[in-house]
């Protein structure tokens, strides 16, 4: 697979932007890759991908100011999470990426830090999820009475004294899917008090990172793989320094 990417370093759950996310001038530091068809960013925690009821500047708005043209939203990432977000520049690209997401041919790799160790070191989770729009929360059920079938796989990459690092692959794309399904097996993501974490992170982020995103370029047909560097956070950096990410990179 030919990689057309480079690494860069980088929902607040309810309100203000983080300090390092306020000035639009800094958005250039978040760019992973840009060309005539799309632009990809390493989204910091605390910025909504698109405008929401808070009225805070969204990544889409900042990106359009940065490129000085209209961009198209093709996927989302929770506000308190970090990682790869792609915006299309052309209708050809938005159509192609939208189709690839619908066909589930886009390769999505997430990293999650949890406090509690899963009972199994790897597995496939299947639940029925139902979004509560008013509470901005997703309920998990084992039956399909009201929810949508949701599936993801996870694998334990490594552990520290206090936390465990999981590699996650989404096979469906539901609202808060990773957060809700990991919480359902007793492993809420670090900092995610909405889904049962015992305490939040100081910056109101959660330790969920959209690490890699792969898709087919609509014009060249090449396989594009985008990688977002981990946030400058002691927990993330400890796992990186311990070499746990090499389990994925060496595959």
Buried (B, 14 or more C-beta within 10 A) or exposed (E): EEBBBEEBEBBBBBEEBBEBBBEEEEBEEBBBBBBEBBBBBBBBBBBBBEEEEBEBBBBBBBBBEBBEEEBBBBBBBBBBBBBBBBBBBBEEBBBBBBEBBEEEEBBBBBBBBBBBBBEEEEBEBEBBBBBEEEEBBBBBEEEEEEBBEBBBEBBBBBBEEEBBBBBBBBBEBBBBBBBBBBBBBEBBBBBBBBBBBEEBBEBBBBBBBBBBBBBBBBEEEEBBBBBBBBBEBEBBEBBBEBEBBEBBEEE
